[in-house]
């Protein structure tokens, strides 16, 4: 009698263990699906201004420090250019500016240009306070209009040939880094990449379902 009770208890313990294992596997799968759905979408691209893949307009400008700055066009140094549109009154811009040196160090061959428009004195004071004198800071209403900048902070990534490779609203470090990732993946934005994967997955599942229906028929 005692032996039978022990065997039943052991069997129930194994059944409970196997059930817990199955639940854990199901949870891991669901977490993976949830992560894929909630993965960082990257910078929000607004479909205005020069399209991704198009030749960017060329601007020959002078920055706050009196240096000549070229935005767009063929790069003799074979480097990308990140144009970061900002405002001295934008709190998110102030949060992101200190991240630019580490992003430049990580990405390597990229030049960074800070861009805005407005009164020189206000921007000059902000520029001195920011501690980013290594980056040119241009004031040009025409530059902002050419990219139809409506919200800040906004960034545009140009390649060495002067083509727009990625652009969008950038509120976090991940948003800034997503511009470089989009360029590497050859897509306009990470949203396009994620949606493309989702569409491919649905297309694959649809064909599998059709195949199963055909087999049952």
N, C-alpha and C positions, 0 to 999 in steps of 0.2 A: 504493500500500500504506500509506504513512504517512498519507495523507489519510483513508483508510478507518478507520485506527486512531484518528485524532483525532475523527472523526465518532462512532465507537462510544463513545469516552471521554466526549464531550460529552453524548451521549444518556443514558449511564449517570449522569452528574452531574445532569442534569435530572430523571431518574427518582428519584434519591436525594433531591433537593431537594423534589420533589413529595411523596414519601413522608414526609419530615420535616415538611412543612407539614400533611399529613393527621394525623400523630401529634400535633402541637402543638394542632390544633383539637380532637382527641379528648380530650387532656389538659385543655384549658381547660374543655370541657364537663363532664368528670368532676369537676374542682375545683369548678365551680359547683354541681353536684349534691351534692357532699360538704359544701360550705359551707352549703347549704340544710338538709341533714340535721343538721349540727352547729352551726347558728346558736344563739346564746344562748337558752336556754329560758325565761329570766326567773325571777322568784321562784316557788318551789315552793308552790303553793296547797294547803293542807290543808282538806279539806271539813268543817270544823267551825266552830261559831259562826255569826254572821249571814251569810247567803248574799250573794254579789255581786248587787247590785241591790235588796237589802232595806234598809229603814230601820234605821239603826244605833241601838242603845240610847243614851239620853242620860244623861250623868253630869255633875253639878255638883260639881266637886272644888276643893280648894285644893292648890297646889303647894308644894314645899319652901321657896320664898321667901315664902310667904304670899299669893300671888296667886290670884285666883279663875280657874278654868279650866273651860270647858265643852267636853266631848268628845261630839260627835254633835249632832243637831238642826239646824235651819235656821241658816245663817250670815248674820248681818246684813251682813257685809262682802263677801259673795259670793265667799268664798275656799274652796279645798279645805283639808282637814286631813290631814296625815300623822302617824299615831300610831306611834311607834317604840318597841317593847317591848324592854327591855334588862335587863342585870344588871351590877353592878360587877365581877363575877368572870368575865364572858364576854369572851374575847380578841377574838373577831370583832366584838363590839359596840364595843369600844375602837378597833378599826381603822376602823369605818364612821363613828363619831361625827364625826371631823374633816371628813368629806365632806359633811355635811348643809348647811353654809352655801352651798357651791357648787351643790349640787342645788337648794336653795331659790332661789338667784339665777337658775339656768337655767330652772326651771319657772315662776317668777313668782308667781302668786297662790296660794300655799300656805302655811299655817301648820303648824309642826312642834311636836308635843307628845311629850316623852319620858315613858315610862311604865314602872313597875316596882312591886314591893312588897317589904316587909321592914323592917328596922330603919332608923329615920330617920337616925341618926348616920352609919351606913355610907354611905348614899346621899348625904347632905349633903356629906360629905368627897369622895366621888367626883364630885359635881356641881361643887364648887369647883375640883377639879383638872382637870376636862374643859374648862373655859374656854367653856362653852356656856350661860352664864347668860341669854342672850337667848331661850332656849327654856324654856317651862315644863316642870317635871319633877314628875310626880304619882306618888304611891304609893297604889295602890288594888288590893287583891286582887280586888275585885268586877269591876273593869274587865278584868283578865286572864282571869277566869273567864267573863265574858260572851263573849269571843272564843275561849275554850278554848285559851289559849296553852300549848303543851306544850314547844316548843323555841324557842331564841333564837339570833340576833335575829329578830324578827318585825315586820312592818309592815302597817298597814292604811291605805288611802287612802279618805277620805270626801269626797264632793262638797259643794257649797254647800247642797244640800238635805238633807244628813245621811244620804245613801245610801252604802252600801259599794260602791266602784267597783273596787277591786282589793285583794288581800291575799296574804301568803305569807311563807315563810322567805326572809330576805335575807342572803346571805353576801358579796356583792360590790356595787360601785357599779352594775354593770349590772343586778343584781337590783332594786335600788331604783328605777332609772330605768325598768325594765320595768313597774312599777306604773302610772306615768304614761302609758306607751305603750299599755298595755292599756286604760286609761280612754279615751284618744284613739281607739283602734280600736273601742271599744264591745264588747270581749270581757272575759270573766272573768279570763283570764290569757293570756300569750303562748303557753303550751302549747296552749291552745284554738285560738288563731289559727293556729299552725303546723300542728296536726293538721287543722284545717279546710281549709287550703290543700292539704295532702297528700291529704285525702279528695276534694277537688274535682278534683285532678289525676288521681287514680285513676279517679274517676267519668268524667272527660272521656276518658281513655284507653280505658276500658271501652266507651263509646259509639262511639268511633272504630273500635275493634276490631269491634264489632257491625256497624257500617256497612260495613267492609271485607268481613266475612263475607257480608253481604247482597249486596254487589256481585259477589263470586265465585260466589254461588249463582245 
